[in-house]
Amino acid sequence: MSGSSLFRWIALLAVVAMAVSGCAQPAAAPAPAAPAASTAAPTEVPATQPPAATTAPQPATAMTSTTAVTTTAAVTTTAAVTTTAASQTKTATDTLYEAVDCSYGGEIKSIQAVDDSTVKFTLCYPDVAFTSKAAFSVFNIQSEAYLQKTGGGGDLITQPLESGPYMLGTWTKGDSIILKKNPYYNGIYPAKTDTVVIKWNSQSAARLLELQAGTADGIDNVDPQAYATVQNDPNLKLYPRAALNIMYLGFQNTMKPFDNEKVRQAIAEGIDRQRIIDNFYPKGSSVADYFAPCPILGGCEGDPWYKFDPAAAKALLAQAGYPNGFDVTLSYRSVSRPYIAQPDLVATDLH
């Protein structure tokens, strides 16, 4: 493509939209406490013939449900170390794991079990986002013995140790997960039902049909085109969420012609992002002036992104040696995501 068509797609790089997403439920049902269950489901097409279900073992003992986290910053030393794991470890006991120093390149200097419900992290440098990182699901605290037994995979995934209000009942890969009430849970948020069934379906229309038929109590990632359908149905209710998704297009700035700063600026100014939002995004979406959504602490600080200015973009391309534009291939994944529900239509429109 060249000329004006280039400008229509390539400035998507600049961060296109802060898309409002939502989940839908029957009107009589209470709003979900959190969308965590739905976000765990993959969006890939499920297997045609799901394998047999996996049954989780019963935990032998109850586990504490709350963990206090404290962080401190450590002063790094200049001692040289070799690249082997053993030489980088100063202390390794049941209650303390400590690196020799921070020259190994990581963020954590040491991890200490202060008591049965407190873990202390000493960092190599200050990190205001550390508590959020530590709370991320992939960093759940695990039993050391079970980690060593499973090698960090295998049964650790299919037969996990659980301390929450629910525990794994059966998992039919590519189809569904059935959670059951955890009788060993001793926290402050007990299970409200005996079971929870989480099913996968990559087609938003099919998910909505299940909700309308009463075979599902709630769905996530409602197709923006179906918002009105849900809102006009007295039996259903739409629960909007604050925009926490950013749609952007990236490129390799070490390859021509993107290694030219004027080309990159032309890309930033060359597409009408508002037009894309108006045509393909749900009500409430907006052009993003920053790479991080504004609800995130510090997300909307500093200089805003470039405004749409096709004349300036053409002039910059001419100055960079591309007065007639240039050909480039747009690569994308044809899978509906919260930040781009209709990737094929967007790509077709931008061609």
C-alpha positions in Angstrom: 0.0 0.0 0.0 1.1 3.6 -0.4 0.0 7.2 0.0 -3.1 7.8 2.0 -3.9 4.1 2.7 -0.5 3.8 4.5 -1.6 6.6 6.9 -4.8 4.9 7.6 -3.3 1.9 9.3 0.2 2.5 10.4 -0.3 5.1 13.0 -2.1 2.5 15.0 1.4 2.1 16.5 0.7 5.2 18.5 -1.8 3.4 20.8 -5.2 3.2 19.4 -7.9 2.8 21.9 -8.7 2.3 25.5 -11.5 -0.2 25.0 -14.4 -0.6 27.4 -15.0 -4.3 28.0 -17.9 -5.9 29.8 -19.4 -9.0 31.1 -23.1 -10.0 31.0 -25.3 -11.8 33.4 -28.9 -12.6 33.9 -30.5 -9.5 35.5 -31.5 -11.4 38.7 -28.0 -12.5 39.3 -25.6 -10.4 41.5 -22.6 -8.8 39.9 -19.5 -10.9 40.0 -16.9 -10.0 42.6 -14.1 -10.1 40.1 -13.5 -11.2 36.5 -10.6 -13.5 37.4 -12.4 -16.7 36.5 -13.2 -15.5 33.0 -9.8 -14.1 32.3 -8.1 -17.4 33.0 -9.8 -19.0 30.0 -7.9 -19.1 26.7 -9.4 -17.6 23.6 -8.2 -20.2 21.2 -10.7 -22.5 19.5 -11.3 -25.5 21.8 -10.3 -29.0 20.8 -12.8 -30.9 18.7 -12.4 -34.0 21.0 -11.5 -32.9 24.5 -9.3 -35.4 26.4 -10.5 -37.1 29.5 -11.0 -35.0 32.6 -8.3 -34.6 35.3 -9.2 -35.1 38.9 -7.4 -33.1 41.6 -6.1 -34.8 44.8 -7.5 -33.8 48.2 -5.1 -31.6 50.2 -3.9 -33.3 53.4 -3.8 -30.2 55.6 -5.3 -26.7 55.7 -3.2 -23.8 54.6 -3.3 -20.2 55.6 -5.2 -17.9 53.3 -3.5 -14.6 53.9 0.1 -13.6 53.4 1.7 -10.4 54.6 4.4 -9.1 52.2 7.1 -6.6 53.2 9.8 -5.2 50.9 13.1 -3.5 51.5 15.7 -2.2 49.1 19.2 -3.7 49.3 22.5 -2.0 48.5 24.3 -3.9 45.8 27.9 -4.9 46.1 30.6 -5.0 43.4 31.8 -8.6 44.1 32.3 -10.6 41.0 30.5 -13.9 40.7 30.5 -16.7 38.2 27.4 -17.6 36.2 26.5 -20.8 38.0 23.5 -20.9 40.2 25.5 -22.2 43.2 28.0 -19.4 43.1 25.2 -16.8 43.0 23.5 -18.2 46.2 24.8 -16.9 49.5 22.2 -18.7 51.7 19.7 -21.4 51.0 17.8 -22.7 54.0 14.1 -23.6 54.7 13.5 -20.0 55.8 15.9 -17.9 53.8 17.1 -17.8 50.2 19.6 -15.1 49.5 21.8 -14.1 46.5 25.5 -13.2 47.0 24.7 -9.8 45.6 22.6 -8.2 42.9 25.1 -8.5 40.0 23.2 -11.6 38.7 20.8 -9.1 37.1 17.6 -9.9 38.9 15.4 -7.8 41.1 15.2 -9.9 44.3 18.2 -10.0 46.7 16.6 -12.4 49.2 13.3 -14.1 50.2 12.7 -14.9 53.8 10.0 -16.7 55.6 9.6 -14.5 58.7 6.9 -16.7 60.2 4.1 -19.0 59.0 2.1 -16.2 57.4 4.8 -13.6 56.5 7.3 -13.5 53.6 9.9 -10.8 53.4 11.4 -9.8 50.0 14.6 -7.7 50.0 15.0 -6.0 46.6 18.0 -5.0 44.7 16.4 -1.7 43.8 13.2 0.2 44.7 10.2 -0.9 42.8 6.8 0.8 43.5 5.1 -1.9 41.4 6.5 -4.9 43.3 3.4 -5.6 45.4 1.3 -5.8 42.3 3.8 -8.1 40.7 3.9 -10.3 43.8 0.2 -10.6 43.7 0.1 -11.7 40.1 -1.3 -15.2 39.8 1.8 -16.8 38.2 3.8 -15.9 41.3 1.6 -17.8 43.7 3.6 -19.1 46.7 3.9 -22.8 46.4 5.0 -25.7 48.6 8.8 -26.2 48.2 8.4 -30.0 48.5 5.7 -30.0 45.8 7.7 -27.8 43.5 10.7 -30.1 43.8 8.5 -33.2 43.3 6.8 -31.9 40.2 9.7 -30.0 38.7 7.6 -26.9 38.4 5.2 -28.5 35.8 3.2 -31.6 35.2 1.2 -32.4 38.3 1.8 -28.9 39.6 -0.6 -27.7 36.9 -3.0 -30.6 36.6 -3.2 -31.4 40.3 -2.5 -28.2 42.1 -2.3 -27.5 45.9 -5.1 -25.1 46.7 -5.8 -22.7 49.6 -8.6 -20.6 48.2 -12.4 -21.0 48.7 -12.6 -23.3 45.7 -10.4 -26.3 44.6 -10.1 -28.1 41.3 -12.6 -30.8 40.7 -12.2 -31.8 37.1 -10.4 -30.2 34.1 -11.4 -31.2 30.6 -8.7 -29.4 28.6 -10.1 -27.1 25.9 -13.6 -27.5 27.2 -14.2 -26.7 30.8 -13.0 -26.6 34.4 -15.2 -27.6 37.3 -14.3 -26.1 40.7 -15.7 -27.4 43.9 -16.0 -25.9 47.4 -12.8 -26.3 49.4 -13.7 -27.8 52.8 -10.2 -26.9 54.1 -10.5 -23.2 53.4 -10.3 -21.0 56.5 -10.2 -17.5 55.0 -12.7 -14.6 55.1 -14.2 -15.2 51.7 -15.9 -18.6 51.8 -17.4 -20.2 48.7 -21.0 -19.3 48.0 -21.8 -22.3 45.9 -20.8 -26.0 46.0 -19.4 -25.9 42.4 -18.4 -23.4 39.7 -18.2 -24.4 36.1 -16.0 -22.4 33.7 -16.4 -23.2 30.0 -14.5 -22.0 27.0 -16.0 -20.8 23.7 -14.0 -18.6 21.3 -17.2 -17.3 19.6 -18.8 -14.3 21.3 -22.1 -15.0 19.6 -22.2 -18.5 20.9 -21.4 -17.3 24.4 -24.3 -14.9 24.3 -26.7 -17.6 23.1 -25.8 -19.8 26.1 -26.5 -16.9 28.4 -29.8 -16.2 26.7 -30.7 -19.9 26.9 -30.0 -20.0 30.6 -27.2 -22.6 30.3 -24.7 -20.0 31.6 -25.0 -17.6 34.5 -22.6 -15.1 33.1 -20.2 -14.4 30.2 -17.1 -12.3 29.7 -15.9 -10.3 26.7 -19.3 -9.5 25.2 -19.0 -8.5 21.6 -19.3 -4.7 21.3 -21.9 -5.2 18.6 -24.0 -7.1 21.1 -24.0 -4.5 23.8 -27.4 -3.1 22.7 -28.8 -6.7 22.5 -27.8 -7.3 26.2 -29.0 -3.9 27.4 -32.4 -4.3 25.7 -33.0 -7.7 27.1 -34.9 -7.4 30.5 -33.5 -10.8 31.5 -29.9 -9.8 31.1 -27.6 -7.1 32.6 -24.4 -5.6 31.2 -21.6 -4.8 33.7 -19.2 -2.3 32.2 -15.6 -2.3 33.4 -13.1 0.6 33.4 -11.0 0.7 30.3 -7.8 -1.2 31.1 -6.9 -2.4 27.6 -4.7 -0.6 25.0 -4.7 -1.5 21.3 -1.5 -0.7 19.6 0.6 -1.7 16.6 4.3 -2.3 17.0 7.2 -2.4 14.5 10.9 -3.0 14.6 12.6 0.4 14.8 16.0 -1.1 13.9 14.8 -2.1 10.4 14.2 0.2 7.4 12.2 2.4 7.0 11.2 2.4 10.6 14.8 3.2 11.8 14.1 6.7 10.5 12.7 9.0 13.2 10.7 11.0 10.8 9.1 7.9 9.5 8.1 6.9 13.0 6.7 10.4 13.7 4.8 10.2 10.4 3.3 6.9 11.5 2.3 8.5 14.8 0.4 11.3 13.0 -0.8 9.5 9.9 -3.9 7.6 11.0 -7.3 8.8 12.2 -7.5 6.7 15.4 -10.8 8.3 16.3 -12.3 7.0 13.1 -11.2 3.5 14.0 -12.8 3.8 17.5 -16.0 5.1 16.0 -16.3 2.2 13.6 -15.0 -0.8 15.6 -15.0 -0.1 19.3 -17.8 0.0 21.9 -19.3 3.1 23.4 -17.0 4.5 26.0 -13.8 3.8 24.2 -11.4 6.6 23.5 -8.2 7.5 21.7 -5.3 6.8 24.1 -2.9 9.6 24.7 -0.6 7.4 26.7 0.6 3.9 26.5 -0.7 2.9 29.9 -4.4 3.3 30.8 -5.2 6.2 33.0 -6.7 4.1 35.9 -3.2 2.7 36.4 -1.1 4.7 38.8 1.1 7.0 36.7 -0.5 5.8 33.5 -1.3 9.3 32.1 1.7 11.4 33.0 4.2 13.1 30.8 3.7 14.3 27.2 0.6 13.0 25.3 0.8 11.2 22.0 0.8 12.9 18.6 -2.5 14.1 17.3 -3.9 13.1 13.9 -2.4 15.3 11.2 -2.2 13.7 7.7 -0.6 16.8 6.1 2.2 16.8 8.6 2.6 13.0 8.2 2.9 13.3 4.4 5.5 16.1 4.8 7.6 14.0 7.2 7.5 11.0 4.9 8.7 13.2 2.0 11.5 14.6 4.2 12.5 11.0 5.0 12.7 10.1 1.3 9.3 8.5 0.9 7.1 11.1 -0.9 4.8 8.4 -2.2 4.7 6.2 0.9 6.1 2.6 0.9 4.8 -0.9 0.9 4.7 -2.8 4.2 3.0 -6.0 5.4 0.5 -5.8 8.3 0.7 -9.0 10.4 -1.9 -9.7 13.1 -3.6 -12.6 14.9 -7.1 -13.4 13.8 -8.4 -13.9 17.3 -10.9 -11.8 19.2 -9.4 -10.0 22.2 -10.8 -7.5 24.7 -8.7 -4.8 23.1 -9.7 -5.7 19.5 -12.9 -7.7 19.2 -13.0 -7.7 15.4 -9.4 -7.9 14.2 -10.3 -9.2 10.7 -12.7 -6.2 10.0 -10.2 -3.7 11.4 -7.4 -5.2 9.2 -9.6 -5.2 6.1 -10.6 -1.6 6.7 -7.0 -0.5 7.1 -5.7 -2.2 4.0 
